[in-house]
Amino acid sequence: MTERKVAVVAVGGNALIIDKNKKSIPDQFDAVKQTMSHIAGMIEAGWDVVVTHGNGPQVGFILRRSELAMHELHPVPLDYCGADTQGAIGYMAQKALRNEFKKRGMDKQAVTVVTQVQVDAADPAFQKPTKPVGSFLDEATARERMVEGQDFVEDAGRGWRRVVPSPLPINIIEVDAIKNLISDGFTVIGVGGGGIPVVEKENGNLRGVEAVIDKDFASGLLANLIDADLLLISTAVEKVAINFNKPDQQWLDQLTIAEAEKYIEEGHFAPGSMLPKIQAIVKFLKEGGKQALVTDPENIGRALRGETGTWIAP
């Protein structure tokens, strides 16, 4: 029997909400089913997979519900929003994978690990919150919240929006559990939404913090810590491009670290879109990662056969 290969597959927000007019729970599950069917094909082809995922819209929904119910119910801190969404999205992925395995006659089981991810309390991101969360508010409400200690910025004429720190992940608390589960043949769903952000206090205890960790950086760190053979970032496009959406747009089949850094420097990748994905891949490869792949969910099988996608290696 050939040795199995381990991949961390990071699925983007498009895996949960394909259409902005279809955001209900059943709509999200339908979207998850599509993506998990492609990942099940990868598992059937011999890969051991850890699935990671985004949670931005879902955290936004929880915060909005908290705002609407603020006179009746307690607010939900951001770290608990992360835990809530890890459980709910993990449940959707587990159920979709279980049904797909059954359909394919595969003797596999998926399990979700509610994952805490450690950040540094001294990370400069805590001094400069930049990650927008929650809904748009009017200026008066935003200024009231600012007095209470939250940070808000005006967003391109659309209203005021809360911003929170986005520190870099430095450790994954449950990494040993994830390793053991992979070794025992489970498909793992973990590090959802970049993980629940925690800092370690002087006495060694963990404390949750009001922050959001980038899902792609956390996925890259996880891939390094479990010595994965592949970091696969699944996104809305089949390949990475330079000069994206311009007349001289060029799709890329392969990239080296040096080329990726050059294109980052030249501003080819949009912040909040392709840029953090490429930055996370570069960090993963520089810290010992073997190879990375960027493609969309429906082309995962073809990309793994070398037919499409953008492969990035040292």
C-alpha positions in Angstrom: 0.0 0.0 0.0 1.3 3.4 -0.9 2.0 5.9 1.9 -0.9 8.3 2.2 -0.3 12.0 1.7 -1.7 14.7 4.0 -3.2 18.0 2.7 -4.7 21.0 4.5 -7.5 22.3 2.3 -8.6 25.8 3.1 -12.1 26.6 1.7 -13.1 30.2 1.2 -16.3 32.0 1.9 -17.6 31.1 -1.6 -17.8 27.5 -0.3 -20.6 28.6 2.1 -22.3 31.6 0.4 -22.3 31.3 -3.4 -25.1 33.8 -4.0 -25.5 36.9 -1.8 -29.3 36.5 -2.1 -29.1 32.9 -0.7 -27.7 33.2 2.8 -30.1 30.9 4.8 -28.8 27.9 6.6 -30.3 25.5 4.0 -28.6 27.6 1.3 -25.3 27.4 3.1 -25.6 23.7 3.5 -26.3 23.3 -0.2 -23.1 25.2 -0.9 -21.1 23.2 1.6 -22.4 19.9 0.0 -21.0 21.0 -3.4 -17.5 21.8 -2.0 -17.4 18.7 0.2 -18.2 16.4 -2.8 -15.0 17.7 -4.5 -13.0 17.2 -1.3 -14.4 13.6 -0.9 -13.1 12.9 -4.4 -9.7 14.0 -3.3 -9.9 11.7 -0.2 -11.1 8.8 -2.4 -8.0 9.4 -4.5 -5.8 8.7 -1.5 -5.3 12.0 0.4 -5.7 12.4 4.1 -7.4 15.8 4.5 -7.8 18.5 7.1 -10.5 21.0 6.0 -10.2 24.6 7.2 -12.8 27.2 6.4 -13.7 30.9 6.6 -16.5 32.2 8.8 -16.7 36.0 8.1 -20.3 36.2 7.1 -21.5 33.8 9.8 -19.7 35.9 12.6 -21.3 38.9 11.0 -24.8 37.3 11.3 -24.2 36.5 15.0 -23.0 40.1 15.8 -26.1 41.5 13.9 -28.4 39.2 15.9 -26.7 40.5 19.1 -27.3 44.1 18.0 -31.0 43.4 17.3 -31.5 41.7 20.6 -29.3 44.0 22.7 -32.1 45.2 25.0 -33.1 41.6 25.8 -30.0 39.4 25.6 -26.3 39.5 26.4 -23.8 40.3 23.7 -21.6 37.6 22.2 -17.8 38.2 22.5 -15.8 37.6 19.3 -14.0 34.5 20.5 -17.4 32.9 21.3 -18.6 33.9 17.9 -15.7 32.0 16.5 -16.5 28.9 18.6 -20.2 29.1 17.6 -19.4 29.2 13.9 -16.8 26.4 14.1 -19.4 24.2 15.6 -22.2 25.1 13.1 -20.0 25.1 10.0 -18.2 22.0 11.2 -21.6 20.2 11.6 -22.5 21.1 8.0 -19.2 19.8 6.7 -19.3 16.7 8.8 -22.8 15.9 7.6 -22.0 16.6 4.0 -18.9 14.5 4.1 -20.6 11.6 5.9 -23.3 11.5 3.2 -20.8 11.8 0.4 -18.7 9.0 1.9 -21.8 6.8 2.2 -22.7 7.5 -1.4 -19.2 6.5 -2.6 -19.0 3.4 -0.4 -16.1 4.8 1.5 -15.3 3.7 5.1 -14.4 7.2 6.4 -15.6 9.5 9.1 -15.3 13.2 9.5 -14.9 15.0 12.8 -14.7 18.7 13.8 -12.2 20.0 16.3 -13.2 23.2 17.9 -9.7 24.8 17.6 -8.0 27.5 19.7 -5.2 29.4 18.0 -2.7 31.3 20.0 -1.6 34.8 19.1 0.9 37.1 20.8 -0.6 39.7 23.1 2.2 42.0 22.0 1.3 41.6 18.3 1.3 45.2 16.8 -2.2 44.3 15.2 -3.7 45.0 18.7 -2.6 48.6 18.5 -4.0 49.0 15.0 -7.3 47.2 14.4 -8.1 46.8 10.7 -10.4 43.8 10.2 -14.0 44.9 9.6 -16.7 42.9 11.4 -20.5 43.1 11.9 -22.9 45.4 10.2 -22.9 49.0 9.0 -24.0 51.6 11.6 -24.8 55.3 11.5 -22.2 57.7 12.9 -24.0 58.4 16.1 -24.3 54.7 17.1 -20.7 54.1 16.1 -19.5 57.0 18.3 -21.5 55.7 21.2 -19.8 52.3 20.8 -16.4 54.0 20.5 -16.9 55.6 24.0 -17.5 52.0 25.2 -14.1 51.0 23.9 -14.8 49.6 20.4 -13.0 50.8 17.3 -15.0 52.0 14.2 -14.1 53.4 10.8 -16.2 55.0 8.1 -16.4 52.7 5.1 -16.6 54.4 1.7 -19.8 56.2 2.3 -21.7 53.0 3.3 -21.7 53.7 7.0 -19.5 53.0 10.0 -18.2 49.6 10.7 -16.4 48.0 13.7 -12.8 47.0 13.2 -10.9 44.5 15.3 -7.2 43.3 15.4 -6.0 40.6 13.1 -2.9 39.2 14.8 -0.7 36.5 13.2 -1.2 33.0 14.5 1.8 31.6 16.4 0.5 28.2 17.7 -2.4 25.8 17.4 -3.5 24.5 20.8 -5.2 21.3 19.6 -2.6 20.4 17.0 -1.7 17.1 18.7 -5.4 16.0 18.7 -5.6 16.9 15.0 -2.4 14.8 14.2 -3.8 11.8 16.1 -7.1 12.0 14.4 -5.4 12.1 11.0 -3.2 9.1 12.0 -6.4 7.2 13.0 -7.9 7.8 9.5 -10.4 10.6 10.3 -11.1 13.5 8.0 -10.6 16.5 10.3 -12.4 19.9 10.1 -10.4 22.3 12.1 -9.0 25.9 12.6 -12.4 27.2 11.4 -12.4 30.9 10.7 -8.7 31.0 11.4 -9.2 29.6 14.9 -10.5 31.0 18.2 -8.0 33.7 19.1 -6.4 33.1 22.5 -3.4 34.5 24.3 -1.4 32.8 27.0 -1.3 34.5 30.4 1.8 34.6 32.6 0.4 31.6 34.6 0.0 29.6 31.4 -3.8 29.9 31.3 -5.5 30.8 28.0 -7.7 33.9 27.6 -9.9 34.6 24.6 -9.4 37.9 22.9 -11.5 40.2 20.7 -9.7 39.6 17.4 -10.0 37.7 14.1 -7.2 35.5 12.7 -6.8 35.3 9.0 -7.9 31.8 7.9 -5.2 31.3 5.3 -2.3 32.2 7.7 -3.8 29.8 10.3 -4.2 27.1 7.6 -0.5 27.6 6.6 0.6 27.3 10.2 -1.4 24.1 10.7 0.1 22.7 7.5 3.6 23.4 8.8 2.9 22.0 12.3 1.5 18.7 10.9 4.1 18.5 8.2 1.5 18.4 5.5 2.5 17.4 1.9 0.2 20.1 0.4 -1.5 23.3 1.4 -4.5 23.7 -1.0 -6.3 27.1 -0.9 -9.6 26.7 -2.6 -11.1 30.0 -3.8 -13.4 31.6 -6.4 -11.0 31.3 -9.3 -9.4 28.4 -11.2 -5.9 29.9 -11.2 -4.0 32.9 -9.9 -3.6 35.8 -12.3 -1.4 38.9 -12.6 -3.0 42.0 -14.1 -6.3 40.5 -12.9 -9.4 41.8 -14.8 -7.2 43.9 -17.1 -6.6 43.5 -20.9 -3.2 42.0 -20.3 -4.4 39.5 -17.6 -2.2 36.5 -17.4 -3.1 33.2 -15.7 -0.3 31.5 -13.9 0.3 27.7 -13.9 3.3 27.8 -11.6 5.0 30.2 -9.2 8.2 30.2 -7.1 8.5 32.1 -3.8 10.7 34.7 -5.5 8.1 35.2 -8.3 5.2 35.4 -5.8 7.1 38.0 -3.7 7.9 40.0 -6.8 4.2 40.1 -7.8 3.1 41.0 -4.3 5.6 43.9 -4.4 4.2 45.0 -7.7 0.7 45.1 -6.3 -0.8 42.4 -8.5 -2.9 40.8 -5.7 -5.9 42.5 -4.1 -5.9 43.1 -0.3 -8.7 41.1 1.3 -8.8 38.8 -1.7 -5.8 37.0 -3.3 -3.1 38.9 -1.4 -3.5 37.2 2.0 -3.7 33.8 0.3 -0.4 34.3 -1.6 1.3 35.9 1.6 0.2 32.9 3.6 1.5 30.4 1.0 4.9 32.3 0.9 5.1 32.1 4.7 4.2 28.4 4.7 6.8 27.6 2.1 9.5 29.7 3.8 8.9 27.8 7.0 9.5 24.4 5.5 6.3 23.7 3.5 6.6 21.5 0.5 4.1 22.8 -2.1 0.9 24.8 -2.4 -2.0 24.9 -4.8 -4.6 27.5 -5.5 -7.8 26.6 -7.5 -11.6 26.6 -7.2 -13.5 23.7 -5.6 -14.9 22.1 -8.8 -11.3 21.9 -10.2 -9.6 20.3 -7.2 -9.5 16.9 -8.9 -8.1 18.2 -12.2 -5.6 20.5 -10.4 -4.3 17.5 -8.4 -3.7 15.7 -11.7 -1.7 18.7 -12.9 -4.3 19.8 -15.4 -5.1 23.2 -14.0 -4.7 25.4 -10.9 -1.6 27.4 -9.8 1.1 25.4 -8.2 3.5 27.3 -5.9 6.8 25.7 -4.7 10.1 26.9 -3.3 
